[in-house]
Amino acid sequence: MEQIDDQQIKADDRRYVLHSWSKQKAIHPSIIKKAEGIFFWDDSGKKFYDMSAQLVYLNVGHNHPKLMEEFKHIGDIPFASPGFATASTAELARKIIEVAPKNMAKVFFANGGADSNDHAIKIARMVTGRYKIFSRYRSYHGATFGAGNLSGENRRFAVEPGLPGFIKFETPHLYHEKIDFESEEAASDFYLDRLEHQILYEGPESIAAIFMETIPGSNGVLIPPKGYMEGVRALCTKYGILMICDEVMSGFGRTGKMFAVDHFNLEPDMMTFAKGVTCGYNPLGGVIVSSSIADYFDDHVLLTGLTYSGHTVSTQIGCATLDIYKNEHLVEHAAEMGHVLAERLEQLMRFASVGEVRHLGLFAAVELVKDKQTKEPLMGYGKDYGKDTEGLMKKFVGLLMEQGFYTYSHDSHVMIAPPLIISEQQIHEAMDLFELALIKFEKELFSDHPVVAK
């Protein structure tokens, strides 16, 4: 590729590139000039801690030497359509099944998270002969038409009116729940009872699947209350409904276990994945199916497919990525560093604008509020892409960027999900920057509510 100066890059970007989720006149993207480990540098030379692993996928960090080495061998990798068996695709499928829940048997490869979810919908309908798909509010499953219908937040509005058969139910969010439950288990019983009633109202015989992010990510890292996930599994078993867990964001070590479902006593019927399988070094996603679903397609045609399903370059990168997780003990490291991050996050509760922190491993969110007593969020739900986009959340994220702390927000949540290679010292350095941004933010906007110690 020819060398182009930074001004020309920005001019061409402004003229020719459509940026997602944005009013085009309002954006002025920087250029990443260099990146290494958990850091990157923009075109002004400013250094940033990448505390969201870009869009929660760079688990092994920027420019990992083993993955960069794999790209040198692209010329040795034969391209092949999905009808052929290839070394890297077969190897990656085996490696994924080896670390997946014990009931999982085969992998259907896709190109990313959204289309993986689309194919999981189709598989569920084929296997069950049913057509309704349950998914949750406060969820995001992707921007394709199928995944958009699954999603339960305002980014789905672009695909509405939607497809028939997509039913939404509530995600447990105890921080904003009006009922004061005596325990997490009591909360789970309440939500599960409501879900079972909704199943009965919709007709269990018409419901193919209950589709959930194991832990909703961009909607605030909403940790399920105790017993909830197991309760959903029991309802699915009771009514012959498939349980599908979206592990696109939470999979491959993000939560301190290989998959987020590993924190719970259950086995889903299908799991979707993307992001961490190649850490964004090449596009790849997929659907992991149980042995019973795999057996079904021994005698039934799998009526779905993709030109680039199991693309050999992507699966080669995937194989190398899974080797890195194993050889560098990154899943265990994420669990260990998760405790360090948790301590720093809990310390944020002394700030007037921090309503709640939620975290599991290196998967975390900080919820900002206007008032701790009323829990009024800094930005109302679903306002990210409306008139309030120039408001307080954008201001706070801008302050983080000024400090050299890169991440993103959605509604009133700020994501903190760094590369899994982050060190204890780097966590402290980055969270010091986060606190500096909070102090400046509250001085400017919360002068009548000073920072108060716990």
C-alpha distance (Angstrom), angle and dihedral (degrees) to the residues before:
residue distance angle dihedral
M1 . . .
E2 3.78 . .
Q3 3.79 118.8 .
I4 3.80 111.4 -103.9
D5 3.78 125.0 -173.2
D6 3.81 119.7 -119.5
Q7 3.80 95.2 -107.6
Q8 3.79 91.1 54.7
I9 3.82 91.0 48.2
K10 3.79 90.7 53.3
A11 3.80 92.9 44.7
D12 3.82 92.0 50.3
D13 3.81 90.4 45.5
R14 3.80 91.8 52.9
R15 3.78 92.3 46.8
Y16 3.80 103.2 40.3
V17 3.83 112.0 19.5
L18 3.80 126.0 83.2
H19 3.81 109.4 -153.1
S20 3.80 118.1 -149.4
W21 3.81 123.8 -113.7
S22 3.82 92.6 7.3
K23 3.76 144.7 106.9
Q24 3.77 98.0 -121.0
K25 3.81 96.8 -139.4
A26 3.80 91.3 55.7
I27 3.79 98.7 56.6
H28 3.79 128.1 85.8
P29 3.81 106.1 171.3
S30 3.77 122.1 -158.6
I31 3.79 121.8 -135.1
I32 3.79 121.1 -115.3
K33 3.80 103.1 -132.4
K34 3.79 100.3 174.3
A35 3.79 136.6 7.0
E36 3.79 135.5 -175.7
G37 3.80 131.8 166.1
I38 3.80 109.3 -36.7
F39 3.83 93.5 -15.8
F40 3.78 138.5 82.0
W41 3.80 133.8 178.0
D42 3.81 126.0 -143.2
D43 3.81 129.7 -143.6
S44 3.81 91.4 -85.5
G45 3.81 90.2 57.5
K46 3.83 93.1 -109.0
K47 3.80 115.5 150.2
F48 3.81 120.4 -135.8
Y49 3.79 134.2 -166.8
D50 3.82 102.3 -133.0
M51 3.79 95.9 -136.7
S52 3.78 96.3 168.0
A53 3.82 96.5 45.0
Q54 3.83 84.4 -120.5
L55 3.82 98.6 -72.1
V56 3.82 95.0 -6.4
Y57 3.79 96.0 -77.7
L58 3.83 110.1 94.1
N59 3.78 92.7 89.3
V60 3.81 93.7 153.9
G61 3.80 92.5 43.1
H62 3.78 132.6 -121.6
N63 3.81 121.5 -36.7
H64 3.77 97.1 -1.4
P65 3.83 104.1 -166.8
K66 3.82 95.5 -134.0
L67 3.79 92.9 52.8
M68 3.79 93.0 43.8
E69 3.80 87.6 52.7
E70 3.82 90.7 54.1
F71 3.79 90.6 59.8
K72 3.80 89.8 60.0
H73 3.81 88.2 66.5
I74 3.80 98.8 52.4
G75 3.80 90.1 110.3
D76 3.81 88.9 60.5
I77 3.81 94.0 53.8
P78 3.82 114.6 90.3
F79 3.80 114.9 -136.1
A80 3.80 113.5 -131.7
S81 3.78 138.7 174.6
P82 3.83 116.5 -115.1
G83 3.78 92.6 -97.1
F84 3.81 91.7 72.8
A85 3.78 127.8 76.2
T86 3.79 112.5 -122.3
A87 3.78 132.4 -173.1
S88 3.81 98.3 -123.0
T89 3.82 96.0 43.4
A90 3.79 93.6 49.2
E91 3.82 91.8 44.6
L92 3.80 94.1 49.4
A93 3.81 92.7 47.9
R94 3.81 89.1 52.3
K95 3.79 92.7 47.8
I96 3.81 92.0 49.9
I97 3.80 92.9 49.7
E98 3.81 90.1 48.9
V99 3.83 91.1 60.2
A100 3.84 98.0 34.6
P101 3.82 124.6 91.6
K102 3.80 112.3 -66.9
N103 3.82 95.4 -106.0
M104 3.82 93.2 60.0
A105 3.80 118.3 104.6
K106 3.81 116.1 164.4
V107 3.81 143.0 21.1
F108 3.79 129.9 -137.1
F109 3.79 107.9 -159.5
A110 3.81 122.8 -140.2
N111 3.81 134.1 168.0
G112 3.81 102.7 -103.6
G113 3.78 145.8 -20.8
A114 3.80 100.4 -72.6
D115 3.79 96.9 51.0
S116 3.81 90.1 42.7
N117 3.79 87.5 59.5
D118 3.82 90.5 46.8
H119 3.79 90.7 55.2
A120 3.80 92.6 45.8
I121 3.81 88.4 56.8
K122 3.80 91.0 52.2
I123 3.80 92.9 46.3
A124 3.81 91.5 50.6
R125 3.79 91.7 51.4
M126 3.80 92.4 47.4
V127 3.80 94.5 49.1
T128 3.81 97.6 44.4
G129 3.79 101.8 32.2
R130 3.80 86.5 -134.9
Y131 3.80 127.2 115.8
K132 3.81 112.1 -158.1
I133 3.80 119.1 98.5
F134 3.81 121.2 -164.2
S135 3.81 117.8 -152.7
R136 3.79 133.7 159.7
Y137 3.75 140.2 -101.6
R138 3.83 112.6 -117.4
S139 3.79 89.9 40.2
Y140 3.79 135.9 117.6
H141 3.80 122.9 -161.1
G142 3.80 103.0 163.8
A143 3.79 143.8 -70.2
T144 3.81 103.2 -91.5
F145 3.79 115.9 105.8
G146 3.79 95.0 -99.3
A147 3.80 96.4 41.0
G148 3.80 89.1 43.1
N149 3.80 89.5 57.9
L150 3.80 88.9 50.4
S151 3.81 92.6 51.9
G152 3.77 117.4 95.7
E153 3.81 102.7 -158.1
N154 3.77 136.7 73.1
R155 3.79 95.5 -78.5
R156 3.81 86.8 74.9
F157 3.81 92.3 65.2
A158 3.81 91.8 86.6
V159 3.84 89.9 66.0
E160 3.81 94.9 47.7
P161 2.93 135.0 146.4
G162 3.74 77.8 56.5
L163 3.77 137.2 -159.2
P164 3.82 120.1 -72.0
G165 3.77 117.3 -100.9
F166 3.81 101.5 37.8
I167 3.81 109.8 125.1
K168 3.83 126.1 -174.6
F169 3.80 128.0 -148.6
E170 3.79 133.7 178.3
T171 3.79 125.8 -79.2
P172 3.82 113.1 -142.0
H173 3.80 107.5 -107.7
L174 3.79 105.0 167.5
Y175 3.81 95.8 179.4
H176 3.81 90.4 66.9
E177 3.81 97.3 31.7
K178 3.83 114.4 120.0
I179 3.80 92.4 -148.8
D180 3.79 115.2 83.4
F181 3.81 100.5 -141.3
E182 3.79 118.9 -158.0
S183 3.81 91.1 -135.7
E184 3.79 143.3 -2.8
E185 3.78 88.6 -103.9
A186 3.81 90.4 56.5
A187 3.80 89.4 51.1
S188 3.80 90.3 50.5
D189 3.80 91.1 51.0
F190 3.81 89.7 52.4
Y191 3.80 95.2 50.0
L192 3.80 93.3 42.2
D193 3.80 91.3 51.1
R194 3.81 90.1 52.8
L195 3.80 90.8 47.6
E196 3.80 92.6 51.0
H197 3.79 90.8 50.5
Q198 3.80 89.4 51.5
I199 3.81 90.6 49.9
L200 3.79 89.2 53.7
Y201 3.80 92.6 45.9
E202 3.83 90.7 53.0
G203 3.82 95.4 42.7
P204 3.81 116.5 -105.6
E205 3.79 91.3 -134.4
S206 3.83 89.3 65.7
I207 3.84 98.1 47.6
A208 3.80 116.0 97.7
A209 3.79 100.7 177.9
I210 3.77 148.9 -5.1
F211 3.80 105.3 -136.1
M212 3.81 120.0 -162.4
E213 3.75 141.6 163.0
T214 3.79 98.6 -121.2
I215 3.81 85.7 -134.9
P216 3.82 113.8 9.6
G217 3.80 104.3 -123.4
S218 3.79 118.5 -172.4
N219 3.80 89.7 29.1
G220 3.77 90.2 67.2
V221 3.84 112.8 -67.5
L222 3.80 90.7 -87.5
I223 3.82 106.6 -162.5
P224 3.83 110.9 -149.8
P225 3.81 114.7 -117.4
K226 3.80 116.8 -110.9
G227 3.77 113.4 -70.9
Y228 3.80 96.0 9.8
M229 3.80 100.2 108.0
E230 3.80 92.1 44.0
G231 3.81 88.2 49.3
V232 3.80 92.1 54.0
R233 3.80 88.8 49.7
A234 3.82 89.8 52.6
L235 3.82 92.1 50.3
C236 3.80 91.1 49.8
T237 3.80 90.9 50.9
K238 3.81 92.0 46.2
Y239 3.81 94.1 53.9
G240 3.81 100.7 32.7
I241 3.81 92.8 -110.2
L242 3.81 122.3 147.0
M243 3.80 117.1 -119.8
I244 3.82 112.1 -141.8
C245 3.80 120.4 -172.6
D246 3.80 119.7 -159.9
E247 3.81 105.0 -142.7
V248 3.81 95.3 166.7
M249 3.81 93.1 118.6
S250 3.81 102.2 19.2
G251 3.81 98.8 45.2
F252 3.81 131.8 96.2
G253 3.78 101.2 41.0
R254 3.79 100.8 -43.9
T255 3.82 93.9 125.0
G256 3.80 96.9 39.0
K257 3.81 92.9 -92.1
M258 3.78 127.5 74.7
F259 3.81 91.0 -104.7
A260 3.79 129.3 11.6
V261 3.82 90.5 -123.6
D262 3.81 86.8 67.0
H263 3.81 88.2 74.5
F264 3.81 89.4 65.7
N265 3.79 135.6 60.1
L266 3.79 98.4 -112.6
E267 3.78 146.7 86.9
P268 3.81 118.3 -138.5
D269 3.81 122.3 -147.4
M270 3.80 92.8 -126.7
M271 3.79 137.9 9.1
T272 3.79 127.9 -163.9
F273 3.79 122.9 -150.1
A274 3.81 143.7 175.0
K275 3.85 131.0 133.4
G276 3.82 102.2 58.7
V277 3.81 95.9 40.5
T278 3.83 89.1 78.2
C279 3.82 98.1 4.4
G280 3.79 88.5 -126.1
Y281 3.80 94.2 -63.8
N282 3.83 86.9 120.0
P283 3.82 130.9 1.9
L284 3.81 114.3 -94.7
G285 3.78 139.1 142.2
G286 3.74 138.5 154.2
V287 3.78 154.3 170.1
I288 3.80 121.8 -102.8
V289 3.81 111.5 -154.3
S290 3.78 132.8 -164.0
S291 3.78 123.3 -111.7
S292 3.81 91.4 -103.9
I293 3.82 91.6 55.3
A294 3.80 91.2 44.4
D295 3.81 89.4 51.2
Y296 3.81 90.8 51.0
F297 3.79 91.1 61.7
D298 3.80 92.1 52.3
D299 3.81 86.3 81.8
H300 3.81 102.0 19.7
V301 3.79 128.0 66.1
L302 3.80 115.1 -108.6
L303 3.79 97.0 -132.0
T304 3.78 98.2 -159.2
G305 3.77 137.4 73.3
L306 3.80 149.2 149.3
T307 3.79 135.4 -137.8
Y308 3.82 90.6 -128.6
S309 3.80 99.1 36.6
G310 3.80 105.9 144.3
H311 3.79 93.2 1.8
T312 3.79 104.5 -163.1
V313 3.81 97.1 -131.2
S314 3.80 91.9 50.3
T315 3.79 93.8 46.5
Q316 3.81 90.6 47.2
I317 3.81 88.4 56.0
G318 3.81 88.5 45.6
C319 3.80 91.9 54.8
A320 3.80 91.0 51.2
T321 3.82 90.6 47.0
L322 3.80 93.4 53.9
D323 3.80 88.9 48.5
I324 3.82 88.7 55.1
Y325 3.81 91.9 51.7
K326 3.80 89.7 52.3
N327 3.80 101.8 38.4
E328 3.82 96.0 42.3
H329 3.83 93.1 40.8
L330 3.81 90.2 -129.2
V331 3.79 96.4 160.0
E332 3.79 91.2 55.4
H333 3.80 90.0 43.0
A334 3.82 90.5 52.6
A335 3.80 89.9 53.7
E336 3.82 91.4 49.6
M337 3.81 94.2 46.0
G338 3.79 88.7 45.1
H339 3.80 89.0 68.6
V340 3.80 90.2 52.4
L341 3.80 91.9 49.0
A342 3.81 91.2 46.2
E343 3.81 91.9 57.0
R344 3.81 91.4 52.0
L345 3.79 92.3 45.6
E346 3.79 93.0 51.3
Q347 3.81 88.8 53.1
L348 3.82 88.5 61.3
M349 3.80 89.6 69.6
R350 3.82 88.4 83.7
F351 3.81 89.4 71.3
A352 3.79 118.9 95.1
S353 3.80 93.8 -132.7
V354 3.82 98.0 49.1
G355 3.78 111.2 93.4
E356 3.79 101.5 171.9
V357 3.80 140.8 -13.5
R358 3.81 121.0 -148.7
H359 3.78 124.7 -170.4
L360 3.78 146.2 160.1
G361 3.78 118.0 176.2
L362 3.80 107.8 -39.9
F363 3.80 92.4 -24.3
A364 3.79 110.7 101.2
A365 3.78 146.5 147.0
V366 3.80 133.9 -165.5
E367 3.79 115.0 -149.3
L368 3.80 114.8 -150.0
V369 3.80 122.2 -153.3
K370 3.77 138.8 -172.6
D371 3.79 91.9 -139.4
K372 3.81 127.4 19.0
Q373 3.79 93.4 -154.8
T374 3.80 97.3 52.6
K375 3.82 93.8 30.6
E376 3.80 89.0 -136.6
P377 3.82 104.5 171.7
L378 3.77 121.1 -122.3
M379 3.80 88.3 -121.5
G380 3.79 123.7 24.4
Y381 3.79 118.3 -113.2
G382 3.79 113.5 -83.2
K383 3.81 95.0 12.4
D384 3.82 97.8 114.0
Y385 3.76 93.9 101.1
G386 3.79 100.1 33.1
K387 3.79 135.4 73.5
D388 3.81 93.7 -53.9
T389 3.80 95.9 63.8
E390 3.80 90.6 104.6
G391 3.82 91.1 51.1
L392 3.78 139.7 98.9
M393 3.81 100.0 -51.5
K394 3.77 92.1 52.7
K395 3.80 88.4 48.7
F396 3.79 92.3 52.4
V397 3.80 93.8 47.0
G398 3.81 87.0 49.6
L399 3.80 89.7 54.3
L400 3.80 89.6 50.9
M401 3.79 89.4 52.3
E402 3.81 90.4 50.7
Q403 3.80 88.1 56.4
G404 3.81 91.7 49.0
F405 3.83 95.7 -105.6
Y406 3.81 109.9 131.5
T407 3.79 121.1 -159.8
Y408 3.79 141.0 112.5
S409 3.78 138.1 -117.7
H410 3.78 136.6 -141.8
D411 3.80 120.5 -165.2
S412 3.82 103.8 -34.6
H413 3.80 96.3 -28.1
V414 3.79 125.9 102.3
M415 3.80 113.0 -155.5
I416 3.80 120.6 -133.6
A417 3.80 110.3 -175.2
P418 3.82 110.9 136.2
P419 3.81 126.5 -178.1
L420 3.79 110.9 -71.3
I421 3.81 90.1 -119.5
I422 3.82 92.1 69.5
S423 3.80 116.1 129.2
E424 3.80 129.3 -135.7
Q425 3.80 90.8 -109.5
Q426 3.81 91.6 50.6
I427 3.80 91.4 50.8
H428 3.81 90.3 54.2
E429 3.80 92.4 45.8
A430 3.79 92.4 49.9
M431 3.80 95.1 44.6
D432 3.81 89.6 49.8
L433 3.81 85.9 59.8
F434 3.80 90.5 48.1
E435 3.80 90.6 53.7
L436 3.81 92.0 48.0
A437 3.81 88.8 54.2
L438 3.82 90.5 48.9
I439 3.80 92.1 50.5
K440 3.79 91.5 51.1
F441 3.80 91.3 44.6
E442 3.78 93.8 51.8
K443 3.80 93.7 44.8
E444 3.79 89.7 56.2
L445 3.80 99.6 39.3
F446 3.81 108.2 17.5
S447 3.82 102.5 41.7
D448 3.80 89.5 136.4
H449 3.83 90.8 52.1
P450 3.83 104.8 51.3
V451 3.77 122.0 -165.5
V452 3.79 107.3 -80.7
A453 3.78 125.3 -161.5
K454 3.80 118.7 -125.0
